[in-house]
Amino acid sequence: MKPTTLIGSTLALSVMALVMAPQAQAAASLSCASGAVTSNPLAGGSSLSYSTCLDPVRGNDVTSSISAPLTSFLNETLGEGWVFDGKFEGGRTSSGPNDYGFSWVQNGKGRGTWAVSDTVDRPFVISLKAGNRYTSYYFDGSLPTSGGAWATFDQKDLSHASLFVGRPSTPPPTQVPEPAAAAALVLVGLTAVGVSKKQRPADR
C-alpha cells in the first residue's frame, strides 16, 4: 500500500472475521469467497478481483440514518481516513462527501454490475447486502476504475450495495539530484551561456 496508514491492510482484512463482533462469528461457516466483486481498470486489460474480503456479517453495513457501522471497523483495522461514500438501493443513491455517483444493476440471480460516474483512484471497499447479511470486498486502488461486476455470496438478490473509500494514494516524492549531479547541471548551464556569448556577433 502506498499510504502509510494502509500498510498491512491486506493482512488486517484477511482476519476481519476473527476480530468482528460475536454476531459475525456465528456466520463463520459462510464465506465471502462464495461471492465476488471485480474492478475494470481504466487502462484496459483483464478485470481485477478483490484483494481480500469480509465473511458474511449479520446486520446492516449502513443504517437508515446513513451512519455506517462498517466505516468504524475499516478505520480501526486499516487506519483512519475511511468514509462511507455512497449507497444505492431501489434506484436511489445516498451520497457521501466525495460523491462518486455509485450505482449498480442486477442482470441475473444474485449477480450484476456496478459503476461510478467519477473515477475511483484510491483504496475502496464495496459492500453487498443480501438477505440479512452483508459482505465486503477490498481493492487497493492502485489502478483507477469506473466500474466492475459483483455476485452475492448466497446467490440471493441484492438489497443494496455501498461504497467506502480510504485516503488517496500518496504520490512518490520528487527526486532531488545528488549534490555532484546538481553541480554538474549548473556547470553545463554556465558553459552553454558562455558558448552563446562567444557566438553572438560583435556589437556595431
PLY file of the C-alpha trace (Angstrom):
ply
format ascii 1.0
element vertex 204
property float x
property float y
property float z
element edge 203
property int vertex1
property int vertex2
end_header
0.00 0.00 0.00
1.33 3.46 -0.73
-0.29 5.34 2.21
1.50 4.65 5.49
-1.80 4.12 7.28
-2.69 1.28 4.90
0.49 -0.77 5.36
-0.52 -4.28 6.25
-4.13 -3.67 5.26
-4.41 -6.91 3.32
-3.40 -8.85 6.41
-5.84 -6.86 8.53
-8.72 -7.53 6.18
-7.88 -11.22 5.89
-8.52 -11.63 9.61
-11.65 -9.48 9.67
-13.91 -12.37 10.59
-11.70 -13.18 13.60
-11.96 -9.74 15.16
-15.55 -8.88 14.36
-18.31 -8.80 16.94
-19.84 -12.12 18.15
-22.68 -11.93 15.62
-20.10 -12.18 12.86
-18.54 -15.24 14.49
-21.87 -17.03 14.13
-21.57 -16.70 10.35
-18.09 -18.23 10.27
-19.33 -21.19 8.22
-20.32 -18.78 5.44
-17.61 -17.49 3.13
-17.29 -14.20 1.26
-15.38 -16.14 -1.38
-18.69 -17.66 -2.48
-19.45 -14.22 -3.91
-17.21 -11.75 -5.67
-16.59 -8.18 -6.79
-14.33 -7.24 -9.70
-12.91 -3.93 -10.89
-12.26 -2.93 -14.51
-9.05 -0.84 -14.84
-9.39 2.29 -16.97
-6.11 1.39 -18.63
-7.72 -1.74 -20.05
-6.79 -5.38 -19.60
-8.43 -8.10 -17.56
-10.81 -7.38 -14.71
-9.20 -7.35 -11.27
-10.62 -9.41 -8.44
-10.79 -8.11 -4.87
-7.64 -8.38 -2.72
-9.47 -9.79 0.28
-12.95 -9.84 1.74
-15.01 -9.87 4.90
-17.02 -13.01 5.59
-20.81 -12.50 5.84
-21.88 -10.39 8.80
-25.42 -10.41 10.12
-26.99 -6.94 10.16
-26.53 -3.85 8.07
-23.39 -2.12 6.83
-25.22 1.22 6.53
-28.20 2.23 8.66
-31.23 4.19 7.50
-29.76 7.31 9.10
-26.72 6.95 6.78
-24.34 6.27 9.62
-22.03 3.45 8.63
-21.13 0.74 11.15
-18.63 -0.66 8.63
-16.77 2.67 8.45
-15.73 2.38 12.09
-14.42 -1.12 11.53
-12.40 -0.07 8.48
-10.87 2.83 10.42
-9.94 0.51 13.26
-8.36 -2.17 11.07
-6.90 -0.17 8.17
-6.15 3.17 9.78
-8.10 6.42 9.96
-9.43 8.09 6.85
-12.17 5.73 5.63
-15.54 7.25 4.79
-18.89 5.93 3.62
-19.33 7.41 0.17
-22.41 6.00 -1.43
-25.33 3.60 -1.05
-27.52 2.56 -3.97
-30.86 0.94 -3.20
-34.11 0.79 -5.13
-32.82 3.13 -7.82
-31.89 5.82 -5.27
-28.42 6.96 -4.26
-27.32 8.22 -0.85
-24.05 10.02 -1.46
-21.11 10.64 0.82
-18.63 13.53 0.96
-16.84 12.68 -2.30
-19.97 11.74 -4.28
-18.54 9.25 -6.77
-22.01 8.59 -8.18
-22.06 4.92 -7.13
-24.77 2.67 -8.61
-25.39 -0.94 -9.63
-27.71 -3.06 -11.75
-28.71 -6.69 -11.41
-28.70 -8.71 -14.61
-29.14 -12.21 -13.19
-29.95 -14.03 -9.96
-27.57 -12.59 -7.40
-25.21 -11.00 -9.92
-24.77 -7.78 -11.86
-22.51 -4.80 -12.47
-21.55 -1.67 -10.55
-20.37 1.74 -11.71
-19.25 5.18 -10.56
-19.69 8.40 -12.50
-16.34 9.72 -11.22
-13.17 7.62 -11.39
-12.07 5.95 -8.14
-8.29 6.12 -7.79
-7.86 5.39 -4.10
-8.34 2.30 -1.89
-12.01 1.32 -1.76
-14.40 -1.26 -0.37
-17.68 -2.38 -1.91
-20.19 -3.89 0.47
-23.04 -6.12 -0.73
-26.19 -6.61 1.37
-28.29 -9.66 0.52
-30.84 -11.26 2.83
-29.93 -10.48 6.43
-26.16 -10.35 5.91
-23.57 -8.27 4.10
-20.10 -9.00 2.73
-17.34 -6.53 1.85
-14.62 -6.62 -0.78
-11.37 -4.61 -0.66
-9.36 -3.08 -3.56
-6.09 -1.18 -3.11
-7.00 1.45 -5.74
-3.63 1.22 -7.49
-5.42 1.07 -10.86
-8.18 3.68 -11.36
-11.60 2.25 -12.16
-15.10 3.33 -13.08
-16.90 0.05 -12.51
-16.92 -3.73 -12.46
-19.08 -6.72 -11.62
-20.49 -8.32 -8.46
-22.05 -11.56 -7.21
-23.64 -12.17 -3.80
-22.23 -14.92 -1.57
-25.60 -16.71 -1.30
-26.86 -16.02 -4.83
-29.74 -14.02 -3.37
-30.94 -10.81 -4.99
-29.01 -7.74 -3.88
-30.80 -5.50 -1.38
-28.30 -2.65 -1.63
-24.61 -2.05 -2.22
-22.37 0.55 -0.60
-19.06 2.21 -1.44
-16.42 3.12 1.14
-13.20 4.95 0.22
-9.88 5.36 2.00
-7.20 8.01 1.86
-5.82 8.84 -1.61
-2.57 7.13 -2.53
0.45 9.30 -1.73
2.30 10.37 -4.90
6.01 9.45 -4.99
8.30 12.25 -3.80
10.05 14.38 -6.41
13.57 13.03 -6.91
16.22 15.52 -5.81
19.54 15.28 -7.71
22.63 14.24 -5.77
24.93 17.22 -4.92
27.51 16.20 -7.55
24.82 15.83 -10.21
23.33 19.20 -9.30
26.76 20.84 -9.57
27.28 19.23 -12.98
23.94 20.59 -14.18
24.91 24.10 -13.06
28.29 23.79 -14.81
26.65 22.66 -18.05
24.26 25.60 -17.83
27.08 28.10 -17.36
29.06 26.57 -20.21
26.07 26.88 -22.52
25.73 30.54 -21.59
29.43 31.07 -22.35
29.14 29.43 -25.76
26.12 31.56 -26.54
28.01 34.75 -25.71
31.02 33.74 -27.84
28.83 33.04 -30.85
26.95 36.37 -30.57
28.09 38.81 -33.31
30.01 41.87 -32.15
28.01 44.95 -31.39
28.12 47.65 -34.03
0 1
1 2
2 3
3 4
4 5
5 6
6 7
7 8
8 9
9 10
10 11
11 12
12 13
13 14
14 15
15 16
16 17
17 18
18 19
19 20
20 21
21 22
22 23
23 24
24 25
25 26
26 27
27 28
28 29
29 30
30 31
31 32
32 33
33 34
34 35
35 36
36 37
37 38
38 39
39 40
40 41
41 42
42 43
43 44
44 45
45 46
46 47
47 48
48 49
49 50
50 51
51 52
52 53
53 54
54 55
55 56
56 57
57 58
58 59
59 60
60 61
61 62
62 63
63 64
64 65
65 66
66 67
67 68
68 69
69 70
70 71
71 72
72 73
73 74
74 75
75 76
76 77
77 78
78 79
79 80
80 81
81 82
82 83
83 84
84 85
85 86
86 87
87 88
88 89
89 90
90 91
91 92
92 93
93 94
94 95
95 96
96 97
97 98
98 99
99 100
100 101
101 102
102 103
103 104
104 105
105 106
106 107
107 108
108 109
109 110
110 111
111 112
112 113
113 114
114 115
115 116
116 117
117 118
118 119
119 120
120 121
121 122
122 123
123 124
124 125
125 126
126 127
127 128
128 129
129 130
130 131
131 132
132 133
133 134
134 135
135 136
136 137
137 138
138 139
139 140
140 141
141 142
142 143
143 144
144 145
145 146
146 147
147 148
148 149
149 150
150 151
151 152
152 153
153 154
154 155
155 156
156 157
157 158
158 159
159 160
160 161
161 162
162 163
163 164
164 165
165 166
166 167
167 168
168 169
169 170
170 171
171 172
172 173
173 174
174 175
175 176
176 177
177 178
178 179
179 180
180 181
181 182
182 183
183 184
184 185
185 186
186 187
187 188
188 189
189 190
190 191
191 192
192 193
193 194
194 195
195 196
196 197
197 198
198 199
199 200
200 201
201 202
202 203
